[in-house]
Amino acid sequence: MRKILIFLSILIFISLIHSRSIRVVTDNYPPYNYREEKEIIGLSTEVVKEVLKRAGLKYSKIEMKPWPRIYKIALYKKNVLIYSIAKTEKRIKKFNWVGKIAPFNVFVYSLKNRNITIDGLSDLSKYTIGAVKDDIRAQYLIEKGLKENIEYADNDWKNILKLTSKRVDVMLNDNISMNYRLKKRNIDRNKIEKSFKIEDLSNGLYMALSRDTSDEIVEKCKKALEKLKNSGGYKKIIEKYIY
């Protein structure tokens, strides 16, 4: 009888540990989440780590994989936290949304010396547009009837190279990521024109939990993020990445 009680106690203890632990997944999207040497860092990563610390939640590591893979993991696995993810109408019911963790304002970029004028979405139909396949910006362009204008690349680093070498006319990117990438590549920002803002895509980046995650974990994360923002800690993290 004593052995059975000990065994049951161990099972309960293990169950409690697992109920307070989550799997954390992200993709490579600097400066929000990226790998430097062996560590995953970035604006969103700092926010997520602080939220999990304040929430008292355990995780073994942050897994970095391509976007399609982490999205699928978060859709179908239990107790999974995914970041940085854009919140859209199609995604709202698929996740438990913790909250916004980073600003995300998308603009149209072109080379200044090409004198390209973009005052609205309709103007994009005149140009080739650099985009990443399956990215939310590419999906948006397709929805707006601009599929034939898209020139795909594996990532935004390649899109910037295409833009500066005049292989595409314009590209869509958020200002924080664009400024970070230009600085990293020693490209003069004065040579790049930032024009029309895509309001539909400028809703911030979020951290979200899979649908099967317990309400307790979701609420802990929400409260921890709220406290981080109210304490001023969130603002300090953001300011480190604004160039």
C-alpha positions as CSV (number, residue, x, y, z in Angstrom):
1,M,0.0,0.0,0.0
2,R,2.8,2.4,0.9
3,K,4.5,1.8,-2.4
4,I,1.3,2.5,-4.3
5,L,0.9,5.8,-2.4
6,I,4.5,6.8,-3.2
7,F,4.0,5.9,-6.8
8,L,0.7,8.0,-7.0
9,S,2.5,10.9,-5.3
10,I,5.3,10.8,-7.9
11,L,2.7,10.7,-10.7
12,I,0.9,13.7,-9.2
13,F,4.2,15.6,-8.8
14,I,5.2,14.9,-12.5
15,S,1.7,16.0,-13.6
16,L,2.0,19.3,-11.7
17,I,5.5,19.9,-13.3
18,H,4.2,19.3,-16.8
19,S,1.1,21.5,-16.2
20,R,3.5,24.4,-15.4
21,S,5.8,23.7,-18.3
22,I,5.4,24.7,-22.0
23,R,7.1,24.3,-25.3
24,V,8.4,27.5,-26.8
25,V,8.8,27.9,-30.6
26,T,9.9,30.7,-32.9
27,D,11.4,31.3,-36.3
28,N,14.3,33.5,-37.6
29,Y,13.0,37.0,-38.0
30,P,15.6,39.6,-36.8
31,P,15.6,41.7,-34.8
32,Y,12.6,40.2,-33.1
33,N,13.8,36.6,-32.9
34,Y,17.1,35.4,-34.2
35,R,20.2,33.3,-33.3
36,E,23.5,34.8,-32.3
37,E,26.1,32.1,-31.9
38,K,24.2,29.5,-29.9
39,E,21.7,31.8,-28.2
40,I,18.2,32.9,-29.4
41,I,17.8,36.5,-28.8
42,G,15.9,39.6,-30.0
43,L,13.3,42.1,-29.1
44,S,10.4,39.6,-28.9
45,T,12.6,37.0,-27.3
46,E,13.5,39.3,-24.4
47,V,9.8,40.1,-23.9
48,V,8.8,36.4,-24.0
49,K,11.5,35.3,-21.6
50,E,10.6,38.0,-19.1
51,V,6.9,37.1,-19.3
52,L,7.6,33.4,-18.7
53,K,9.8,34.3,-15.8
54,R,7.2,36.4,-14.2
55,A,4.5,33.8,-14.9
56,G,6.6,31.1,-13.2
57,L,6.4,28.8,-16.2
58,K,9.2,26.4,-17.1
59,Y,10.5,25.6,-20.6
60,S,13.6,23.5,-21.5
61,K,14.7,25.8,-24.5
62,I,13.4,28.0,-27.2
63,E,13.2,26.0,-30.5
64,M,14.0,27.9,-33.7
65,K,12.5,26.3,-36.9
66,P,11.1,27.5,-40.2
67,W,7.8,29.3,-39.9
68,P,5.6,26.6,-41.5
69,R,6.9,24.0,-39.0
70,I,6.4,26.1,-35.9
71,Y,3.0,27.2,-37.0
72,K,1.9,23.6,-37.5
73,I,3.3,22.6,-34.0
74,A,1.4,25.4,-32.3
75,L,-1.8,24.5,-34.2
76,Y,-1.8,20.8,-33.2
77,K,0.3,20.4,-30.0
78,K,-0.7,21.1,-26.4
79,N,1.0,23.8,-24.2
80,V,2.9,25.4,-27.1
81,L,3.9,29.1,-27.1
82,I,4.6,30.6,-30.5
83,Y,6.1,34.0,-31.3
84,S,6.4,36.4,-33.1
85,I,3.0,35.9,-34.8
86,A,0.7,38.4,-36.5
87,K,-2.9,38.4,-35.4
88,T,-5.3,38.0,-38.3
89,E,-9.0,37.3,-38.7
90,K,-8.2,33.8,-40.0
91,R,-6.0,33.0,-37.0
92,I,-8.0,34.5,-34.1
93,K,-9.9,31.3,-33.2
94,K,-6.9,29.0,-33.8
95,F,-4.9,30.2,-30.8
96,N,-5.1,31.6,-27.3
97,W,-3.7,35.1,-27.7
98,V,-1.6,36.4,-24.8
99,G,-1.0,39.9,-26.2
100,K,1.1,42.2,-28.3
101,I,4.8,41.9,-27.7
102,A,6.3,44.2,-30.4
103,P,5.3,47.0,-32.7
104,F,5.0,46.0,-36.3
105,N,4.4,48.7,-38.9
106,V,4.6,47.7,-42.5
107,F,5.7,50.1,-45.2
108,V,6.5,50.0,-48.9
109,Y,10.2,50.4,-49.6
110,S,11.9,51.4,-52.9
111,L,15.2,52.9,-54.1
112,K,15.1,56.6,-53.7
113,N,16.9,57.3,-57.0
114,R,14.2,55.4,-59.0
115,N,11.6,58.0,-58.1
116,I,8.9,55.4,-57.5
117,T,5.7,56.9,-56.1
118,I,3.3,54.7,-54.0
119,D,0.3,56.5,-52.6
120,G,-1.9,53.5,-52.3
121,L,-2.3,49.7,-52.9
122,S,-3.4,50.3,-56.5
123,D,0.0,51.8,-57.3
124,L,1.7,48.5,-56.5
125,S,0.2,46.9,-59.6
126,K,2.8,48.8,-61.7
127,Y,5.8,47.2,-60.0
128,T,7.5,43.9,-59.2
129,I,7.3,43.3,-55.4
130,G,9.8,41.3,-53.4
131,A,8.2,39.0,-50.9
132,V,8.7,35.8,-48.9
133,K,6.5,32.8,-49.8
134,D,3.8,32.0,-47.2
135,D,4.6,35.2,-45.3
136,I,1.7,37.2,-44.1
137,R,2.7,40.1,-46.4
138,A,2.8,37.8,-49.4
139,Q,-0.6,36.4,-48.5
140,Y,-2.0,39.9,-48.2
141,L,-0.7,40.9,-51.7
142,I,-2.3,37.8,-53.2
143,E,-5.6,38.6,-51.5
144,K,-5.4,42.1,-53.0
145,G,-5.0,40.7,-56.5
146,L,-1.2,41.3,-56.8
147,K,-0.1,37.7,-57.2
148,E,1.4,38.3,-60.6
149,N,3.5,41.2,-59.3
150,I,5.3,39.1,-56.6
151,E,8.9,38.0,-57.0
152,Y,9.7,35.5,-54.3
153,A,12.8,35.1,-52.2
154,D,13.7,32.8,-49.3
155,N,14.0,35.6,-46.8
156,D,14.0,39.4,-46.5
157,W,17.8,39.6,-46.6
158,K,17.5,38.4,-50.2
159,N,14.7,40.8,-50.9
160,I,16.8,43.7,-49.8
161,L,19.6,42.6,-52.1
162,K,17.1,42.3,-55.0
163,L,15.8,45.8,-54.2
164,T,19.3,47.4,-54.1
165,S,20.3,45.6,-57.3
166,K,17.1,46.7,-59.0
167,R,15.8,43.1,-59.5
168,V,12.6,44.1,-57.8
169,D,11.0,47.5,-57.7
170,V,9.6,47.5,-54.2
171,M,9.3,45.4,-51.1
172,L,7.1,45.4,-48.0
173,N,8.7,45.3,-44.6
174,D,8.2,46.7,-41.1
175,N,10.4,49.6,-40.2
176,I,12.2,48.1,-37.2
177,S,13.3,45.0,-39.2
178,M,14.2,47.1,-42.3
179,N,16.4,49.5,-40.3
180,Y,18.1,46.6,-38.5
181,R,18.9,44.8,-41.8
182,L,20.1,47.9,-43.6
183,K,22.5,48.6,-40.7
184,K,23.7,45.1,-40.6
185,R,24.5,45.2,-44.4
186,N,26.0,48.7,-44.2
187,I,23.4,50.0,-46.6
188,D,22.9,53.8,-46.5
189,R,19.3,54.4,-45.3
190,N,19.2,57.6,-47.2
191,K,19.2,55.6,-50.4
192,I,16.0,53.8,-49.5
193,E,12.6,55.5,-49.7
194,K,9.9,54.5,-47.2
195,S,6.5,55.4,-48.5
196,F,3.0,54.1,-48.2
197,K,2.0,52.4,-44.9
198,I,0.0,49.2,-45.1
199,E,-2.4,49.7,-42.3
200,D,-4.0,46.3,-42.6
201,L,-0.7,44.7,-41.7
202,S,0.4,47.1,-39.1
203,N,-1.2,45.6,-36.0
204,G,1.8,44.5,-34.0
205,L,3.4,41.1,-33.3
206,Y,2.0,38.7,-30.7
207,M,2.8,35.8,-28.5
208,A,0.1,33.1,-28.5
209,L,-0.6,29.7,-27.0
210,S,-2.0,26.6,-28.6
211,R,-5.8,26.1,-28.2
212,D,-5.4,23.1,-25.9
213,T,-3.3,25.0,-23.4
214,S,-4.9,25.2,-20.0
215,D,-6.7,28.4,-19.0
216,E,-4.4,28.7,-16.0
217,I,-1.3,29.0,-18.2
218,V,-3.0,31.4,-20.5
219,E,-4.1,33.7,-17.7
220,K,-0.7,33.6,-16.0
221,C,1.0,34.7,-19.3
222,K,-1.6,37.5,-19.8
223,K,-1.1,38.9,-16.3
224,A,2.7,38.6,-16.5
225,L,2.7,40.6,-19.8
226,E,0.4,43.2,-18.5
227,K,2.6,43.7,-15.4
228,L,5.7,43.9,-17.6
229,K,4.1,46.7,-19.6
230,N,2.9,48.5,-16.5
231,S,6.3,48.3,-14.8
232,G,8.1,50.1,-17.7
233,G,10.2,47.1,-18.4
234,Y,8.5,46.5,-21.8
235,K,9.2,50.0,-22.9
236,K,12.9,49.7,-22.1
237,I,13.2,46.5,-24.2
238,I,11.5,48.2,-27.2
239,E,13.8,51.2,-27.0
240,K,16.9,49.0,-27.3
241,Y,15.9,48.0,-30.8
242,I,14.6,51.2,-32.3
243,Y,17.3,52.7,-34.6
